[in-house]
Amino acid sequence: MQKIRARMQTTQSGQKSYADLRRKDLGFVTDDKVFLKVAPMKGILRFGKKGKLSPRFIRPFEVLEQIGPLNDNLSYKEKPVEILAIKVKTLHHREITFVKVLSQNRQFKEATWEREDEMRTQYPELFQQ
């Protein structure tokens, strides 16, 4: 097992070093031209073509301004805006209160149910009324 692990580690490090030589960080400045990548979805006709012939990238767009570096995982932190509803669930003779929270940049139908105690500790300003 140790020999197998050592050989796998050697192979993986070799592949990583080879890939790192060809990898480059993307950086854009104002007035650069970039293509927008679109993901093909089944059953949706995009840009007049269907199936394999649908474009993967669309026309070059001009970069107007640089806002800042992107996160590595391209995620963002949602900030709750308001509490829409409250409900109490009973689990094993214990009552747990849930609140329906509407987050910033979300529609009404995308509101989520969260535990009230967790929301009170993280966002006490939502409960001051």
C-alpha positions, 0 to 999 in steps of 0.5 A: 500500500505504501508503494502504491501511495508513493507512486500515485503521489509522484504521478500526481505531482508530475501531472500538476507541475505539467499543468501549472506550466501551461496555466495562466491567470486571467486578468482583464483591463479596460478596453479588452475584448472578451467572449462570453461563455454560454452553457448549452441547455437541452431543449432551449434554442439559443442564438438561432442554433440547436444542439451541437451547433449552438455557440459556446461563446458569443460575440466579443464584449468590451470591458468597460471597467475593472471592479476588482478581483473575483473570488476563487470559487465565484460565490458571494455572501447573501444578506437577509433583508426581511423576515416574511413569516414565522412557524413553529415545528415540534420535534421530539417534544421540543418546539423549534421556531423557523423564520422565512427569510428574504435575501438580497438579490432574491425573489419572493418565491426564493425565500428560505426557512431558517432557524430563528435562534441562528438568525437572531445571533447572526442578524439581530437587526432583522428582529428590532421592530 
